[in-house]
Amino acid sequence: MAPNITIYTDGSARGNPGPGGYGVVLMSGPHRKELSAGYRLTTNNRMELMAVCVALEALKYEGSNVTLYSDSKYVIEAVNQRWVFGWEKKGFAGKKNPDLWMRFLRIYRRHNVQFIWVKGHASTVENNRCDELAVAAALGGKLLEDTGYEAE
């Protein structure tokens, strides 16, 4: 039987583009895991999408039932309105972040994912924790290179 997993994600960039990071909280039964990383130069939307990719890639069992919460309308609407599937059919022509969208679609299709938008910086405890993780990662040392970022 596939596990039920709750995920919260957030991304942040200072300067947009600028240093950025993502934060993830994964929960399943009594288990909880937090993930984060920071990047030297990236954008807020890239970090929001990166958080979702990393979270889904961290799942151990294919076919997991996932409820994913994010304050990113960029990500939530692209999936829930099914825009990303049209972008994929057109080879992501003229779309930003095609590397991350392709990465997302590869892992998304391995699970049963429901996306739910939450208001950022509100009373959602786990979303606020993700924001703390993302900001701390962006401000921390040892920032990674976002190899997919392309200056506009």
Secondary structure, 3 states (H helix, E strand, C coil): CCCEEEEEEEEEECCCCEEEEEEEEEEECCEEEEEEEEEEEECHHHHHHHHHHHHHHCCCCCCCEEEEEECCHHHHHHHHCCHHHHHHHCCCCCCCCHHHHHHHHHHHCCCEEEEEECCCCCCCHHHHHHHHHHHHHHHCCCCECCCCCCCC
